Amino acid sequence: MKTELQILREWEQRFPGKNPTRQQIDLALEFANGRRNVAEPARAGSGKTSSNYMGLTWAPELLIASRWPEIKVVQFNTANRIEGQEKVRELEKASLLPPGRVEVTTFHSMCDGFLRAKFRDRKFGDPDQEREYKHAAKALGFKPDAAGKYKDDAHDLIKLVGDIAVKGKEMVPFAKAGHELVDMAMDFELIATAEQEDAGWTQAAVCDAALRTMLLGLEWDGTRSFTDMIWWPLRRGWIYPCATLVLIDEFQDLSPFMYAVARKIVRFDRGGRLFMVGDPYQCIYEWRGANVQAMGEFASEFKAAILKLTGTFRCPVSVVDLAKQVVGDYESIPGAKQGSVTQLAFDKLHEKAKPGDFVLSRKTAPLARVCMRLLKHGIPAKIEGSQLGKGLVSLIKKLKPKSMPDFLEKLNKYIEKEIGRFEELAKTKKSAQNHIDMVKDQRDVLVAMSEGISGLKELTARVESLFVDSKTGETPKQVICSTVHKAKGREANRVFLLEESFMWKPPTWGLPGQPAPVPAKAPGSTWEILATEEMRLWYVAVTRTKDELIILGGVPGIKPIEEKK
């Protein structure tokens, strides 16, 4: 048994001059002495990664005699896995962790291990991402020509059905009927086109074909996709308890099938423990299956201890005071710098912005305007998200324009047609409204990007050059223009916020001459349930800054498409 005094002494030895918070001490004691499952709500910038990896150094599971690691840390994505593996190596080098006792993995790589264990006699190659499309073609009854190709319309339908099948495995892994996939497909903008519906492929028919594709995916042919890595073992019951202490990071972002895996890998029969770590207030992926109430449901079902990390090491006092309007228990650590929250007119942005700054928006369209304005003034800038750019290029090609005027005319007609298809459905289904918002955003981005462009090749080149992905761990050499979703998990010394792009704004920004921000209701009240996704999105945005938050106002709108005379 570790005492609090022992924890404090060892902490001082490891981090001279850095006193732990009360919450960090409680977490370390739980790792060292606890036998409970733990729900750990960790606010933005609260040092959860460092706190939890340090906590593992006190875990008695390290001492269990076993051929395999008894502690498993499951990260949400590859970038976090790499970061976690580096921390483990540092702790091993400092003799704080015995070598090989802590495994850091992702859901995909861990479940692929279960799949390989089941088929030890199989030779596994790299994941075949075309696998779902092959099954989709089979489910649709399509056959390629002598050259192995499909007609353009058949190819588009195969890709749509294949993509729905992939997301179906992730979101409704045990779907019994195609209609269970319809809302999910719409949430992901995987929508049958007007032309496909005219040909008899309604959204329901497309989803029925996707269900057949999913079932065909259970026929082992020696290949698997990334999605199969999880879906196969989960569907067939090949996942088994494999660690005594399991820590799941970014719990608020887990899809249903990831949560199902997490429940199965703990050796509860040997006194195993499950730590679920995340911030419900950073749950901004409800549309892809994340559950804002998952932390509370887990705590209730597993009778888990609730250990919060509410103090932020990232955000200055001024930003914490602001964010408290959504997250009432958000706190500044002792000695935190004041920082600043200020306002700036959009037309002054180029005078202040510099490489390394973030410009954040709810939607992509305003970022196109920002990016081009900065470039015009000689300031390097880019829009985060290469996949967004590829989607825009795909739309340009889909319309088959002959000239820029023809492109703008066809773009306007396409958007109007898409809005008309889903306008009635949007009155009752959020997924339909999401689709309408998405196509409107695509139109506005392309209209903004078209300014000063004389040819389609030039437009395509502009889109491809401006929509790129940042490399993890590198200091940006440009101003990063990003949606909040793309910026999640990142930070910058200075963040510009496009105020007008957000659907929810605080009652007060706490600017000079304004009333002080009013904290949200106390934790544990109905406020935790009532905080909407739009409020959470705003909270994620403002907490990306380490020093300055600048509220950018007066962002010019996108010029409407002029009707052809």
C-alpha positions as CSV (number, residue, x, y, z in Angstrom):
1,M,0.0,0.0,0.0
2,K,1.3,3.4,-1.0
3,T,0.6,6.3,1.3
4,E,0.0,9.9,0.2
5,L,3.4,10.9,1.8
6,Q,5.2,8.2,-0.3
7,I,3.5,9.4,-3.5
8,L,4.5,13.0,-2.7
9,R,8.1,12.1,-2.0
10,E,8.4,10.0,-5.2
11,W,6.7,12.7,-7.2
12,E,9.3,15.2,-6.0
13,Q,12.1,12.9,-7.0
14,R,10.7,12.4,-10.4
15,F,9.6,16.0,-11.1
16,P,11.7,18.4,-8.9
17,G,9.9,21.7,-8.3
18,K,6.6,20.5,-9.9
19,N,4.0,19.9,-7.2
20,P,1.2,17.6,-8.1
21,T,-2.4,18.8,-7.8
22,R,-4.8,17.2,-5.3
23,Q,-6.5,15.4,-8.1
24,Q,-3.2,14.0,-9.5
25,I,-2.4,12.6,-6.0
26,D,-5.8,11.0,-5.8
27,L,-5.3,9.4,-9.2
28,A,-1.9,8.1,-8.3
29,L,-3.2,6.6,-5.1
30,E,-6.0,4.9,-7.1
31,F,-3.5,3.4,-9.5
32,A,-1.3,2.2,-6.5
33,N,-3.9,1.0,-4.1
34,G,-7.3,0.9,-5.8
35,R,-9.2,-2.2,-6.9
36,R,-12.0,-0.3,-8.6
37,N,-13.0,0.5,-12.2
38,V,-12.4,4.2,-12.8
39,A,-14.3,6.9,-14.8
40,E,-11.9,9.8,-15.3
41,P,-13.4,13.0,-16.7
42,A,-10.3,15.0,-17.8
43,R,-10.8,18.5,-19.0
44,A,-9.0,20.2,-21.9
45,G,-5.3,20.6,-21.2
46,S,-5.5,18.9,-17.8
47,G,-2.4,16.8,-18.3
48,K,-4.3,13.6,-18.5
49,T,-1.7,11.8,-20.7
50,S,1.2,12.5,-18.3
51,S,-0.9,11.9,-15.2
52,N,-2.1,8.5,-16.4
53,Y,1.2,7.2,-17.6
54,M,2.8,8.3,-14.4
55,G,0.0,6.7,-12.5
56,L,0.9,3.4,-14.2
57,T,4.3,3.4,-12.6
58,W,2.6,2.8,-9.3
59,A,0.3,0.1,-10.5
60,P,0.7,-3.3,-8.8
61,E,-0.2,-5.0,-12.0
62,L,3.4,-4.4,-13.1
63,L,4.5,-7.0,-10.6
64,I,2.3,-9.9,-11.9
65,A,4.4,-12.7,-13.2
66,S,3.2,-13.2,-16.7
67,R,4.5,-13.9,-20.2
68,W,2.4,-11.0,-21.6
69,P,1.9,-7.3,-20.6
70,E,-0.7,-7.1,-17.9
71,I,-1.3,-3.4,-18.5
72,K,-2.8,-2.3,-21.8
73,V,-3.3,1.3,-22.9
74,V,-5.7,1.6,-25.9
75,Q,-5.4,4.8,-27.8
76,F,-8.0,6.2,-30.2
77,N,-5.7,6.8,-33.1
78,T,-2.1,6.1,-34.4
79,A,-0.8,9.6,-33.5
80,N,-1.8,9.1,-29.8
81,R,-0.4,5.6,-29.9
82,I,3.0,6.8,-31.0
83,E,3.0,9.5,-28.3
84,G,2.1,6.9,-25.7
85,Q,4.8,4.5,-26.8
86,E,7.3,7.3,-26.5
87,K,6.2,8.1,-23.0
88,V,6.5,4.4,-22.0
89,R,10.0,4.2,-23.5
90,E,11.0,7.4,-21.5
91,L,9.6,5.8,-18.3
92,E,11.4,2.5,-19.0
93,K,14.6,4.4,-19.6
94,A,14.2,6.1,-16.3
95,S,13.6,2.7,-14.6
96,L,10.1,3.8,-13.6
97,L,8.5,1.0,-15.7
98,P,9.9,-2.5,-16.1
99,P,10.5,-3.2,-19.8
100,G,7.7,-4.9,-21.7
101,R,5.1,-4.7,-19.0
102,V,2.9,-1.9,-20.6
103,E,1.6,-2.2,-24.1
104,V,0.3,0.8,-26.0
105,T,-1.9,0.0,-28.9
106,T,-5.0,1.0,-30.9
107,F,-8.3,-0.7,-31.3
108,H,-7.4,-1.7,-34.8
109,S,-4.0,-3.2,-34.1
110,M,-5.2,-5.0,-31.0
111,C,-8.1,-6.6,-32.7
112,D,-6.0,-7.5,-35.7
113,G,-3.9,-9.5,-33.2
114,F,-7.0,-11.4,-32.2
115,L,-7.7,-12.1,-35.9
116,R,-4.2,-13.3,-36.5
117,A,-4.3,-15.5,-33.4
118,K,-7.5,-17.2,-34.8
119,F,-5.9,-17.9,-38.2
120,R,-2.3,-18.7,-37.3
121,D,-1.9,-20.7,-40.5
122,R,-2.8,-17.8,-42.7
123,K,-0.4,-15.5,-44.4
124,F,-1.6,-11.9,-43.7
125,G,-0.8,-9.1,-46.1
126,D,-1.5,-5.4,-45.8
127,P,-5.1,-4.5,-45.3
128,D,-7.0,-4.5,-48.6
129,Q,-9.1,-1.3,-48.7
130,E,-10.7,-2.4,-52.0
131,R,-12.1,-5.5,-50.2
132,E,-15.4,-3.8,-49.4
133,Y,-15.9,-2.6,-53.0
134,K,-15.3,-6.1,-54.3
135,H,-18.0,-7.4,-51.9
136,A,-20.3,-4.5,-52.8
137,A,-20.0,-5.3,-56.5
138,K,-20.9,-8.9,-55.8
139,A,-23.9,-7.9,-53.6
140,L,-25.1,-5.6,-56.4
141,G,-24.7,-8.2,-59.1
142,F,-22.2,-6.2,-61.1
143,K,-19.4,-7.8,-63.1
144,P,-16.4,-6.0,-64.5
145,D,-15.5,-5.9,-68.1
146,A,-12.6,-7.7,-69.7
147,A,-10.2,-5.0,-68.4
148,G,-11.5,-5.4,-64.8
149,K,-13.3,-2.1,-64.9
150,Y,-16.9,-1.0,-64.3
151,K,-19.1,1.7,-65.9
152,D,-18.9,5.1,-64.3
153,D,-22.4,4.9,-62.9
154,A,-21.8,1.3,-61.6
155,H,-18.5,2.4,-60.1
156,D,-20.2,5.2,-58.2
157,L,-22.9,2.9,-56.8
158,I,-20.3,0.3,-55.8
159,K,-18.3,2.9,-53.9
160,L,-21.3,4.2,-52.2
161,V,-22.5,0.8,-51.1
162,G,-19.0,-0.2,-50.0
163,D,-18.6,3.0,-47.9
164,I,-21.9,2.4,-46.2
165,A,-20.9,-1.1,-45.4
166,V,-17.7,0.1,-43.8
167,K,-19.5,2.6,-41.6
168,G,-22.2,0.1,-40.9
169,K,-19.7,-2.3,-39.4
170,E,-18.4,0.6,-37.2
171,M,-21.7,2.0,-36.1
172,V,-24.3,-0.8,-36.2
173,P,-22.1,-3.9,-36.2
174,F,-24.9,-6.3,-35.8
175,A,-27.5,-4.7,-38.1
176,K,-30.3,-7.1,-39.0
177,A,-31.9,-5.0,-41.7
178,G,-30.9,-2.3,-44.2
179,H,-33.2,0.3,-42.7
180,E,-31.0,0.3,-39.6
181,L,-28.2,1.7,-41.7
182,V,-30.2,4.5,-43.4
183,D,-29.8,7.2,-40.7
184,M,-26.2,6.3,-40.2
185,A,-25.5,6.6,-43.9
186,M,-27.1,10.1,-44.0
187,D,-25.1,11.2,-41.0
188,F,-22.0,10.4,-42.9
189,E,-23.3,12.1,-46.1
190,L,-23.3,8.7,-47.8
191,I,-26.4,9.6,-49.8
192,A,-27.8,8.0,-53.0
193,T,-27.7,10.7,-55.8
194,A,-30.7,11.9,-57.6
195,E,-29.6,10.0,-60.7
196,Q,-29.2,6.8,-58.7
197,E,-32.7,7.2,-57.2
198,D,-34.1,7.8,-60.6
199,A,-32.6,4.5,-61.7
200,G,-34.4,2.7,-58.8
201,W,-31.6,2.9,-56.2
202,T,-33.4,4.6,-53.3
203,Q,-31.6,5.2,-50.1
204,A,-33.3,2.2,-48.6
205,A,-32.3,0.0,-51.5
206,V,-28.7,1.1,-51.3
207,C,-28.6,0.3,-47.6
208,D,-30.1,-3.1,-48.1
209,A,-27.2,-3.7,-50.6
210,A,-24.8,-2.5,-48.0
211,L,-26.2,-5.0,-45.5
212,R,-25.6,-7.8,-48.0
213,T,-22.0,-6.5,-48.4
214,M,-21.5,-6.6,-44.7
215,L,-22.6,-10.3,-44.6
216,L,-20.4,-11.2,-47.5
217,G,-17.5,-9.7,-45.6
218,L,-17.8,-12.5,-43.1
219,E,-16.7,-14.9,-45.8
220,W,-13.0,-15.3,-45.3
221,D,-11.0,-14.9,-48.5
222,G,-7.6,-14.2,-47.0
223,T,-7.9,-10.4,-46.9
224,R,-9.3,-7.9,-44.5
225,S,-9.8,-4.2,-44.4
226,F,-9.0,-1.9,-41.5
227,T,-12.7,-2.1,-40.4
228,D,-12.6,-5.9,-40.6
229,M,-9.8,-5.9,-38.1
230,I,-12.3,-5.0,-35.4
231,W,-15.6,-6.2,-36.9
232,W,-14.5,-9.8,-37.6
233,P,-13.3,-10.6,-34.1
234,L,-16.2,-8.8,-32.5
235,R,-18.9,-10.4,-34.6
236,R,-17.4,-13.9,-34.3
237,G,-16.7,-13.7,-30.6
238,W,-12.9,-14.0,-31.0
239,I,-12.0,-11.2,-28.5
240,Y,-10.9,-12.5,-25.1
241,P,-9.7,-10.9,-21.8
242,C,-6.0,-10.1,-22.2
243,A,-4.9,-7.6,-19.5
244,T,-5.5,-7.0,-15.8
245,L,-5.4,-3.2,-16.1
246,V,-6.8,-1.6,-19.2
247,L,-6.8,2.2,-19.8
248,I,-9.0,3.5,-22.7
249,D,-8.1,7.0,-23.8
250,E,-10.5,9.5,-25.5
251,F,-13.5,7.6,-24.2
252,Q,-15.9,10.3,-25.3
253,D,-15.0,9.6,-29.0
254,L,-15.5,5.8,-29.0
255,S,-17.9,4.3,-31.5
256,P,-20.3,1.6,-30.3
257,F,-18.1,-1.3,-31.6
258,M,-15.0,0.2,-29.9
259,Y,-16.8,0.3,-26.6
260,A,-18.0,-3.3,-27.1
261,V,-14.3,-4.3,-27.5
262,A,-13.2,-2.4,-24.4
263,R,-15.7,-4.3,-22.2
264,K,-14.3,-7.6,-23.4
265,I,-10.6,-7.3,-22.9
266,V,-10.4,-6.9,-19.1
267,R,-9.6,-9.9,-16.9
268,F,-12.4,-9.1,-14.5
269,D,-12.2,-12.7,-13.2
270,R,-8.7,-12.0,-11.9
271,G,-9.7,-8.7,-10.3
272,G,-9.0,-6.7,-13.4
273,R,-9.7,-2.9,-13.6
274,L,-10.9,-0.7,-16.4
275,F,-10.0,3.0,-16.6
276,M,-12.1,5.1,-19.0
277,V,-10.4,8.4,-19.6
278,G,-12.0,11.3,-21.6
279,D,-13.9,14.6,-21.4
280,P,-17.7,14.4,-22.1
281,Y,-17.6,18.1,-22.8
282,Q,-15.3,17.4,-25.7
283,C,-17.8,14.9,-27.2
284,I,-18.3,16.5,-30.6
285,Y,-18.7,13.4,-32.7
286,E,-22.3,12.4,-31.8
287,W,-23.1,12.2,-35.4
288,R,-20.7,9.3,-35.8
289,G,-21.9,7.4,-32.8
290,A,-20.1,9.0,-29.9
291,N,-22.3,9.2,-26.7
292,V,-22.0,12.3,-24.5
293,Q,-23.5,10.3,-21.6
294,A,-21.2,7.3,-22.0
295,M,-19.0,8.2,-19.1
296,G,-21.9,8.4,-16.7
297,E,-23.4,5.2,-18.0
298,F,-20.1,3.4,-17.6
299,A,-19.7,4.7,-14.1
300,S,-23.2,3.5,-13.2
301,E,-23.0,0.1,-14.8
302,F,-19.5,-0.8,-13.5
303,K,-19.9,1.0,-10.2
304,A,-16.8,2.9,-11.1
305,A,-15.0,5.5,-9.0
306,I,-15.2,9.0,-10.5
307,L,-11.8,10.8,-10.4
308,K,-11.8,14.2,-12.2
309,L,-8.9,16.2,-13.6
310,T,-10.3,19.7,-13.9
311,G,-7.3,21.9,-13.6
312,T,-5.8,22.9,-17.0
313,F,-2.0,23.3,-17.6
314,R,-2.7,24.6,-21.1
315,C,-5.1,27.5,-20.9
316,P,-4.5,30.9,-19.2
317,V,-6.8,32.3,-16.5
318,S,-8.7,34.6,-18.9
319,V,-9.7,31.6,-21.2
320,V,-10.6,29.4,-18.2
321,D,-12.9,32.0,-16.9
322,L,-14.5,32.2,-20.3
323,A,-14.9,28.4,-20.8
324,K,-16.5,28.1,-17.3
325,Q,-19.7,29.3,-19.0
326,V,-20.0,25.8,-20.4
327,V,-17.9,23.7,-18.0
328,G,-18.5,24.9,-14.5
329,D,-15.8,22.9,-12.8
330,Y,-13.0,24.0,-15.2
331,E,-10.1,25.4,-13.1
332,S,-6.8,27.2,-13.5
333,I,-3.7,25.7,-11.8
334,P,-1.9,27.7,-9.2
335,G,0.5,30.2,-10.9
336,A,-1.2,30.0,-14.3
337,K,-0.5,33.1,-16.5
338,Q,-3.4,35.5,-17.1
339,G,-3.3,35.4,-20.9
340,S,-5.7,37.5,-22.9
341,V,-9.1,37.5,-24.7
342,T,-9.4,40.3,-27.2
343,Q,-11.3,41.3,-30.3
344,L,-10.1,42.0,-33.8
345,A,-11.9,43.1,-37.0
346,F,-11.5,40.6,-39.9
347,D,-9.9,43.2,-42.2
348,K,-7.1,43.5,-39.6
349,L,-6.3,39.8,-39.5
350,H,-3.3,40.0,-41.9
351,E,-1.7,42.6,-39.7
352,K,-1.6,40.3,-36.7
353,A,-1.6,36.7,-37.9
354,K,1.7,34.8,-38.2
355,P,2.9,31.2,-39.0
356,G,1.9,28.9,-36.1
357,D,-1.3,30.7,-35.3
358,F,-4.7,28.8,-35.6
359,V,-7.8,30.3,-37.1
360,L,-10.8,28.2,-36.1
361,S,-14.3,28.0,-37.5
362,R,-17.3,25.8,-37.2
363,K,-17.6,25.3,-40.9
364,T,-15.1,25.2,-43.8
365,A,-16.4,28.0,-46.0
366,P,-15.3,31.0,-43.9
367,L,-11.8,29.4,-43.7
368,A,-11.5,29.6,-47.5
369,R,-12.1,33.4,-47.3
370,V,-9.5,33.7,-44.5
371,C,-6.9,31.6,-46.2
372,M,-7.1,33.5,-49.5
373,R,-6.9,36.8,-47.7
374,L,-3.8,35.9,-45.8
375,L,-2.1,34.6,-49.0
376,K,-3.0,37.8,-50.8
377,H,-1.0,39.7,-48.1
378,G,2.0,37.4,-48.4
379,I,1.3,35.4,-45.2
380,P,1.6,31.6,-45.7
381,A,-1.6,29.8,-44.8
382,K,-3.4,26.5,-45.5
383,I,-6.7,24.8,-44.7
384,E,-6.4,21.7,-42.5
385,G,-7.9,18.5,-44.1
386,S,-6.7,16.9,-47.3
387,Q,-9.8,14.7,-47.4
388,L,-11.9,17.8,-47.5
389,G,-10.0,19.0,-50.5
390,K,-10.3,15.6,-52.3
391,G,-14.1,15.7,-51.7
392,L,-14.3,19.2,-53.4
393,V,-12.2,18.1,-56.3
394,S,-14.4,15.0,-56.7
395,L,-17.5,17.3,-56.8
396,I,-15.9,19.5,-59.5
397,K,-15.3,16.4,-61.7
398,K,-18.7,15.0,-60.9
399,L,-20.4,18.1,-62.4
400,K,-18.4,17.7,-65.7
401,P,-18.3,21.5,-66.3
402,K,-17.0,22.9,-69.6
403,S,-16.0,26.3,-68.3
404,M,-16.0,28.3,-65.0
405,P,-19.4,30.0,-65.8
406,D,-20.8,26.5,-66.6
407,F,-19.3,25.1,-63.4
408,L,-20.9,27.8,-61.2
409,E,-24.3,27.3,-62.9
410,K,-24.1,23.5,-62.5
411,L,-22.9,23.8,-58.9
412,N,-25.9,26.1,-58.1
413,K,-28.4,23.7,-59.7
414,Y,-26.8,20.7,-58.0
415,I,-27.0,22.3,-54.5
416,E,-30.6,23.4,-55.1
417,K,-31.6,19.9,-56.1
418,E,-29.9,18.3,-53.1
419,I,-31.6,20.8,-50.7
420,G,-34.9,20.1,-52.4
421,R,-34.5,16.3,-52.0
422,F,-33.9,16.5,-48.2
423,E,-35.8,19.7,-47.3
424,E,-39.0,17.9,-46.1
425,L,-37.1,15.1,-44.4
426,A,-34.9,17.7,-42.6
427,K,-38.0,18.8,-40.6
428,T,-37.9,15.5,-38.6
429,K,-34.4,14.1,-39.1
430,K,-31.2,15.8,-38.0
431,S,-29.2,13.6,-40.4
432,A,-31.1,15.2,-43.4
433,Q,-30.4,18.7,-42.1
434,N,-26.7,17.7,-41.6
435,H,-26.6,16.8,-45.3
436,I,-28.1,20.1,-46.4
437,D,-25.6,22.0,-44.2
438,M,-22.8,20.0,-45.7
439,V,-23.7,20.6,-49.4
440,K,-24.2,24.3,-48.7
441,D,-20.8,24.5,-47.1
442,Q,-19.3,22.8,-50.2
443,R,-20.9,25.3,-52.4
444,D,-19.7,28.3,-50.4
445,V,-16.1,27.0,-50.3
446,L,-16.0,26.4,-54.1
447,V,-17.6,29.9,-54.8
448,A,-15.0,31.5,-52.5
449,M,-12.2,29.5,-54.2
450,S,-13.4,30.5,-57.6
451,E,-12.8,34.2,-57.2
452,G,-10.2,35.4,-59.6
453,I,-10.0,32.0,-61.3
454,S,-10.4,31.8,-65.1
455,G,-10.1,28.1,-65.7
456,L,-11.2,24.8,-64.1
457,K,-7.6,23.4,-63.9
458,E,-6.6,26.5,-61.9
459,L,-9.5,26.0,-59.5
460,T,-8.6,22.3,-59.0
461,A,-5.0,23.2,-58.4
462,R,-5.9,25.9,-55.9
463,V,-8.1,23.5,-53.9
464,E,-5.4,20.7,-53.9
465,S,-2.7,23.1,-52.8
466,L,-4.6,24.8,-50.0
467,F,-6.2,21.7,-48.4
468,V,-3.4,19.8,-46.7
469,D,-2.7,17.9,-43.5
470,S,-0.3,19.1,-40.8
471,K,2.4,16.6,-39.6
472,T,2.0,15.6,-36.0
473,G,4.6,17.1,-33.7
474,E,6.0,19.7,-36.2
475,T,5.8,23.4,-35.7
476,P,3.5,24.8,-38.5
477,K,5.2,27.0,-41.0
478,Q,1.9,28.6,-42.0
479,V,-1.2,30.0,-40.4
480,I,-3.4,26.9,-39.8
481,C,-7.1,27.5,-40.9
482,S,-9.1,24.6,-39.4
483,T,-12.5,23.5,-38.4
484,V,-12.9,22.8,-34.7
485,H,-13.3,19.1,-35.4
486,K,-9.9,19.0,-37.2
487,A,-8.2,21.0,-34.4
488,K,-9.3,18.7,-31.6
489,G,-6.4,17.5,-29.6
490,R,-4.1,20.3,-30.8
491,E,-2.9,23.6,-29.3
492,A,-1.3,26.8,-30.3
493,N,0.0,29.9,-28.5
494,R,-2.5,32.1,-30.3
495,V,-5.9,31.2,-31.6
496,F,-8.3,33.3,-33.7
497,L,-11.9,32.4,-33.5
498,L,-14.3,33.2,-36.3
499,E,-17.2,34.4,-34.0
500,E,-19.9,34.5,-36.7
501,S,-19.4,30.9,-37.7
502,F,-20.5,29.5,-34.4
503,M,-24.2,28.6,-33.7
504,W,-23.8,29.0,-30.0
505,K,-22.0,31.9,-28.3
506,P,-21.5,32.8,-24.7
507,P,-23.7,35.4,-23.0
508,T,-20.5,37.4,-22.4
509,W,-16.9,37.2,-23.7
510,G,-15.5,38.9,-20.6
511,L,-13.8,41.5,-22.8
512,P,-12.8,44.9,-21.4
513,G,-15.9,46.9,-20.6
514,Q,-18.1,43.8,-20.6
515,P,-19.6,42.0,-17.6
516,A,-17.5,39.1,-16.2
517,P,-18.4,35.6,-17.5
518,V,-21.0,33.8,-15.4
519,P,-20.0,30.2,-14.5
520,A,-22.2,27.3,-15.5
521,K,-24.3,25.5,-13.0
522,A,-22.5,23.2,-10.5
523,P,-21.2,19.8,-11.7
524,G,-23.7,17.1,-11.1
525,S,-26.7,19.2,-12.1
526,T,-28.8,18.7,-15.2
527,W,-26.5,21.1,-16.9
528,E,-24.2,18.3,-17.7
529,I,-26.9,16.7,-19.8
530,L,-28.3,20.0,-21.2
531,A,-25.0,21.3,-22.5
532,T,-25.6,20.9,-26.3
533,E,-23.1,19.7,-28.9
534,E,-22.8,23.3,-30.2
535,M,-21.8,24.5,-26.7
536,R,-19.3,21.7,-26.5
537,L,-17.9,22.6,-29.9
538,W,-17.3,26.1,-28.8
539,Y,-15.6,24.9,-25.6
540,V,-13.2,22.7,-27.6
541,A,-12.4,25.8,-29.8
542,V,-11.6,28.2,-27.1
543,T,-9.4,25.7,-25.1
544,R,-7.0,25.2,-28.0
545,T,-5.0,28.3,-26.9
546,K,-2.0,28.4,-24.5
547,D,-1.9,32.2,-24.3
548,E,-4.0,34.5,-26.6
549,L,-7.6,34.1,-27.7
550,I,-8.7,36.6,-30.4
551,I,-12.3,36.9,-31.3
552,L,-12.4,37.7,-35.0
553,G,-15.5,39.7,-36.1
554,G,-16.8,41.0,-39.3
555,V,-16.0,38.0,-41.5
556,P,-17.3,38.8,-45.0
557,G,-19.9,36.5,-46.4
558,I,-19.6,34.4,-49.5
559,K,-20.9,36.1,-52.6
560,P,-23.9,34.4,-54.0
561,I,-23.8,32.7,-57.4
562,E,-25.1,35.0,-60.0
563,E,-27.9,33.6,-62.1
564,K,-27.1,33.2,-65.8
565,K,-28.8,35.9,-67.9
